[in-house]
């Protein structure tokens, strides 16, 4: 009986169904007069009686019936579809045809996997989602600072901050919804400092009893293009060993001024990778690692057994996106090759990357001075060092021409797709309209 609900009052469908039926009967009458063939004897008798009564030639009536029936069909189908689509179309989609074309085009896009965390990953994803909806973003869950750290300690769930940022970057939703989920309370006992999006994920985790399910719920609310996966579902803590032999635990505490990180480690070291994340890497067309904080956003994913092996085994094009600036207390003085060597030192000698993408855009003197006060400097390109790492170098102007020195999401995505197209990954090589 559910199908009969289309005929309920207020659906604005019945009139167009009636007109559609009338159009079918009109065309049938025209064909009967044209072919003079008994299809439905009673209906045929009525049609011929009408023609004889009018005194007009049967072929004239045939043309009239067919034209009128076709008109009824066109009007009924057009307005019926408009009624249904008007009720279900998203309010922020002014052009349905363009929206459908874009959605279908993105569904044919490359299977892209990104690995990292933080704002660098989110920036890149804002550009990549314009080329494909087959994106899987694998995010570190070692964060223990700010709102995420408090939720982790108080509620015993994985830190939601990086996952929230990644979901919002992939979202295809109204700006107001994005603003809401990024809103951070600056008032209220217990609320101050918390992000609404973090609290939403925490609440959904409690309701569903499952962190993965809470991510899926968040994805539905924000109409996310692609999927976001934590690298592991186990609670892990990140630690660092410094060049002087000292150690420190806690992701937010690792960057230390005038202390150089020698290596980082996870506790427990046996944390299990999310199987879906490993499968995504193995079946990807393109895998992109970075940009992001080297020791606190990128490397922690590869400390989980299985990730490095999957990246070594996959047939996907493997790209490392180097940061534009060094980070104080984390990558002071690092060149482009130092960034890659820092990662490779944690996963062994296996070859993991086909390309490293580096910025060649010029940073202004004013920006250089501003960042120098924070202990950050432009990452220098050392071609000789990169050649020894057996990786091809792709240079381009990737800068966002704003006050902050960071990647431009559109430029970076375009270069990644350019490399993919040049290496036999032809699906959806053009940007969606």
C-alpha positions in Angstrom: 0.0 0.0 0.0 3.0 2.3 0.3 2.8 3.0 -3.5 -0.7 4.4 -3.1 0.7 7.2 -0.9 1.7 9.0 -4.0 -2.0 9.7 -4.5 -2.5 11.2 -1.0 -3.8 14.8 -0.8 -1.1 17.4 -0.9 1.4 15.3 -2.9 0.7 17.4 -6.1 1.1 14.3 -8.2 -2.5 13.0 -8.9 -3.3 15.8 -11.5 -0.2 14.9 -13.5 -0.9 11.1 -13.3 -4.4 11.8 -14.7 -3.0 14.0 -17.5 -0.5 11.2 -18.3 -3.3 8.6 -18.6 -5.3 11.0 -20.8 -2.3 11.5 -23.0 -1.9 7.8 -23.4 -5.5 7.3 -24.4 -5.3 10.2 -26.9 -2.3 8.7 -28.6 -4.0 5.3 -28.7 -7.1 6.9 -30.3 -4.9 8.5 -33.0 -3.2 5.2 -33.7 -6.5 3.4 -34.0 -7.7 5.9 -36.6 -4.4 5.8 -38.5 -4.1 2.0 -38.7 -7.9 1.2 -38.6 -7.0 -1.8 -36.5 -9.3 -3.1 -33.7 -7.2 -3.0 -30.6 -9.8 -2.6 -27.9 -13.2 -3.1 -29.6 -15.3 -1.0 -27.2 -12.8 1.9 -27.2 -12.5 1.7 -31.0 -16.3 1.9 -31.4 -16.4 5.0 -29.3 -13.6 6.7 -31.2 -15.1 5.9 -34.6 -18.5 7.1 -33.4 -17.0 10.4 -32.4 -15.3 10.8 -35.8 -18.5 10.0 -37.8 -20.5 12.5 -35.7 -18.0 15.3 -36.4 -17.9 14.8 -40.1 -14.1 15.4 -40.3 -11.7 13.1 -42.1 -10.4 10.2 -39.8 -6.7 11.1 -40.5 -7.2 14.6 -39.4 -8.6 13.3 -36.1 -5.7 10.9 -35.9 -3.1 13.7 -36.1 -5.1 15.8 -33.6 -5.3 12.9 -31.1 -1.6 12.0 -31.4 -0.4 15.7 -31.1 -2.7 16.3 -28.2 -1.7 13.1 -26.5 2.0 13.8 -26.9 1.4 17.3 -25.5 -0.4 15.8 -22.5 2.4 13.3 -21.9 5.2 16.0 -22.0 3.3 18.3 -19.7 2.5 15.5 -17.2 6.0 14.1 -17.1 7.6 17.5 -16.8 5.4 18.8 -14.1 5.2 15.5 -12.3 9.0 15.3 -12.1 9.2 18.9 -11.0 6.8 18.3 -8.2 8.7 15.3 -6.9 12.2 16.9 -7.4 11.1 20.2 -5.9 10.2 18.4 -2.7 13.4 16.4 -2.3 16.0 18.7 -3.9 18.5 20.2 -1.5 17.8 23.8 -0.8 21.3 24.9 -1.7 21.2 23.3 -5.2 19.9 26.0 -7.6 20.6 24.0 -10.8 19.5 20.4 -10.5 20.9 19.3 -13.9 24.4 20.7 -13.0 24.2 19.1 -9.6 23.4 15.6 -11.0 26.1 15.9 -13.7 28.7 16.9 -11.1 27.7 14.1 -8.7 27.8 11.4 -11.4 31.1 12.8 -12.7 32.6 12.6 -9.3 31.4 9.1 -8.8 33.5 8.0 -11.7 36.6 9.7 -10.2 39.9 8.1 -9.2 40.1 6.1 -5.9 42.2 8.4 -3.9 43.6 7.6 -0.4 45.1 10.3 1.8 47.1 9.7 4.9 47.8 12.3 7.6 46.0 14.6 9.9 45.8 18.2 11.0 45.1 21.3 8.9 47.4 20.3 6.1 45.4 17.2 5.2 42.1 19.2 5.4 43.4 21.9 3.1 44.4 19.3 0.4 41.1 17.5 0.7 39.1 20.6 -0.1 40.7 20.6 -3.5 40.6 16.9 -4.2 36.9 16.6 -3.5 36.3 18.6 -6.7 37.8 15.7 -8.8 36.4 12.6 -7.1 34.0 11.4 -4.4 36.0 8.1 -4.2 38.2 9.6 -1.5 39.3 7.8 1.7 41.0 9.9 4.2 43.0 8.0 6.9 43.6 10.1 10.0 45.8 9.8 13.0 44.2 9.4 16.4 47.1 10.2 18.6 46.0 13.7 19.4 45.8 14.5 23.2 45.5 18.3 23.3 42.7 20.8 23.5 39.1 19.7 23.2 40.1 16.4 21.7 42.4 15.6 24.6 39.7 16.5 27.2 37.1 14.3 25.4 39.6 11.5 25.2 40.5 11.7 28.9 36.9 12.3 30.2 34.9 10.0 28.0 37.5 7.3 27.0 36.9 7.6 23.3 39.3 8.3 20.4 40.2 12.0 19.9 37.7 13.4 17.4 39.5 16.7 16.4 41.4 15.7 13.3 38.6 13.5 12.1 36.1 16.4 12.5 38.3 18.7 10.5 38.7 16.1 7.8 35.0 15.4 7.6 34.2 19.1 7.2 36.9 19.5 4.5 35.1 16.8 2.5 31.6 18.1 3.2 29.3 19.3 0.5 27.0 21.3 2.7 25.7 24.8 3.6 28.3 27.2 5.0 26.1 27.6 8.1 26.4 23.9 8.9 30.2 24.1 8.5 30.3 27.1 10.9 28.2 25.2 13.4 30.4 22.1 13.5 33.5 24.2 13.7 32.1 26.4 16.5 34.2 26.5 19.6 32.6 27.5 22.9 34.3 30.4 24.7 32.0 30.4 27.6 30.4 28.0 30.1 31.8 25.7 32.8 32.9 22.5 31.2 32.1 23.8 27.7 34.7 26.4 27.2 37.3 25.4 24.6 35.2 22.5 23.3 34.3 22.3 19.6 30.6 21.6 18.8 31.7 19.1 16.2 33.8 17.2 18.7 30.9 17.1 21.1 28.6 15.8 18.4 30.9 12.9 17.6 31.2 12.1 21.3 27.5 12.1 21.7 26.9 9.9 18.6 29.6 7.5 19.9 27.7 7.2 23.1 24.3 6.8 21.3 25.6 4.2 18.8 28.2 2.6 21.1 30.6 2.7 18.1 33.2 5.3 17.1 33.0 4.3 13.4 29.3 4.6 13.4 29.5 8.1 14.8 31.8 9.1 11.9 29.2 7.6 9.4 26.4 9.6 11.1 28.5 12.8 10.9 29.2 12.1 7.2 25.5 11.8 6.5 24.7 15.1 8.2 27.4 17.0 6.3 26.9 15.1 2.9 30.6 14.1 2.9 32.2 13.2 -0.4 34.1 10.1 0.3 34.9 8.5 3.7 37.1 9.2 6.7 38.7 6.4 8.6 40.8 6.4 11.8 44.1 4.6 11.3 43.3 2.5 14.4 40.4 2.0 16.7 42.7 1.4 19.7 43.6 4.2 22.1 47.2 5.1 21.4 49.7 7.6 22.9 52.5 9.2 21.0 56.0 9.6 22.5 59.3 11.0 21.2 62.9 10.3 21.8 65.1 13.4 21.4 68.6 13.7 20.1 69.9 14.0 23.7 68.4 10.7 24.6 65.5 12.1 26.7 61.9 11.1 26.1 58.5 12.7 26.2 54.9 11.3 26.1 51.9 13.0 24.7 51.4 14.3 21.1 50.7 17.9 22.2 53.9 18.0 24.3 56.4 16.7 21.7 57.4 19.9 19.9 60.0 21.4 22.2 62.1 24.4 21.5 65.8 23.8 21.1 65.2 20.0 21.3 65.5 17.9 18.1 63.2 14.9 17.7 65.2 11.8 16.8 62.2 9.4 16.5 58.7 8.9 17.7 56.9 5.8 18.9 53.4 4.6 19.8 52.1 2.9 23.0 51.0 0.3 22.6 53.4 -0.5 19.7 51.1 -3.4 18.7 48.0 -1.3 17.9 46.1 -2.9 15.1 45.4 -1.0 11.9 41.8 -0.6 10.8 41.4 -3.3 8.1 39.3 -1.1 5.9 42.1 1.5 5.8 44.7 -1.1 4.7 42.3 -2.4 2.0 41.7 1.2 0.8 45.5 1.6 0.3 45.9 -1.7 -1.6 43.0 -0.9 -4.0 43.7 2.8 -4.5 44.6 4.5 -7.8 46.5 7.3 -6.0 47.8 7.5 -2.4 48.9 10.9 -1.1 50.8 11.3 2.2 50.9 14.7 3.7 51.0 17.6 4.0 51.0 18.0 7.8 53.1 17.9 10.9 55.7 15.2 10.1 56.2 13.7 13.6 52.7 14.3 15.1 50.3 13.9 12.1 52.0 11.8 9.4 54.5 9.3 10.9 52.1 8.1 13.7 50.0 6.4 11.0 53.0 4.4 9.8 53.9 3.3 13.2 50.9 1.1 13.2 51.8 -2.3 11.7 50.5 -2.8 8.2 50.5 0.7 6.8 54.1 0.8 5.5 53.7 -2.7 4.0 50.5 -1.7 2.3 52.0 1.4 0.8 55.0 -0.6 -0.5 52.7 -3.3 -2.1 50.0 -1.1 -3.6 50.0 -0.5 -7.4 48.7 3.0 -6.8 50.7 6.1 -7.7 52.3 7.1 -4.4 52.9 10.8 -3.7 54.5 12.6 -0.7 53.5 16.2 -0.4 56.2 18.2 1.4 55.3 21.0 3.8 55.9 24.6 2.7 57.3 25.7 6.1 59.3 24.0 8.8 57.7 23.7 12.2 59.3 25.0 15.4 60.3 22.2 17.8 59.5 19.5 15.2 61.3 20.0 11.9 63.7 23.0 12.6 66.1 23.3 9.7 64.6 20.5 7.7 65.0 20.4 3.9 62.6 18.6 1.6 64.7 15.4 1.7 64.9 15.6 5.5 61.1 15.4 5.6 61.1 12.2 3.6 64.1 10.7 5.4 62.3 11.4 8.7 59.4 9.2 7.6 61.5 6.5 5.9 63.6 6.2 9.1 60.6 4.9 10.9 59.5 2.3 8.3 62.7 0.8 7.0 64.5 1.0 3.7 61.6 -0.1 1.5 60.7 2.2 -1.4 57.4 3.9 -0.5 57.0 6.9 -2.9 57.1 7.6 -6.6 56.9 11.4 -6.3 57.6 14.1 -3.9 55.6 17.3 -4.6 57.3 20.5 -3.5 56.5 24.2 -3.6 58.5 26.5 -5.8 56.4 29.6 -5.3 58.1 32.6 -3.7 57.3 33.5 -0.2 57.3 37.3 0.5 59.9 38.9 2.7 57.2 40.1 5.1 55.8 36.6 5.4 59.3 35.2 6.0 60.0 37.7 8.8 56.6 37.0 10.4 57.2 33.2 10.5 60.8 33.6 11.6 59.5 35.1 14.8 57.7 31.8 15.4 60.7 29.8 14.5 59.4 28.6 11.2 61.2 28.9 7.8 60.6 28.0 4.2 61.5 24.4 3.4 64.5 24.4 1.1 64.6 22.1 -1.9 67.7 19.9 -2.0 67.5 18.1 -5.3 70.7 16.0 -4.7 69.4 14.7 -1.4 66.1 13.7 -3.0 67.8 11.9 -5.9 69.6 9.7 -3.4 66.1 8.7 -2.1 65.1 7.4 -5.5 62.1 9.6 -5.8 61.0 11.9 -8.7 60.6 15.5 -7.8 57.6 17.5 -9.0 57.8 21.3 -8.5 55.0 23.8 -8.8 53.8 27.1 -7.3 51.5 25.7 -4.7 51.1 28.8 -2.4 47.8 30.2 -1.3 48.3 34.0 -1.8 47.0 35.0 1.6 48.7 36.2 4.8 49.3 32.7 6.0 51.9 30.6 4.1 50.1 27.4 3.2 49.2 25.2 0.3 46.4 26.4 -2.0 43.9 23.5 -2.1 43.0 24.0 -5.7 46.6 24.2 -7.0 47.7 21.2 -5.0 44.8 19.1 -6.1 45.4 20.0 -9.7 49.0 19.0 -9.5 48.1 15.6 -7.9 45.6 15.0 -10.7 48.1 16.0 -13.3 50.6 13.4 -12.0 47.8 10.8 -11.9 46.8 11.4 -15.5 50.4 11.2 -16.6 50.8 7.8 -15.0 47.9 6.0 -16.5 45.2 7.0 -14.1 42.7 8.4 -16.6 39.4 8.3 -14.7 37.9 11.7 -14.4 41.1 13.6 -15.2 39.0 16.8 -15.6 37.7 18.8 -12.7 34.0 18.4 -12.1 31.9 21.3 -13.5 
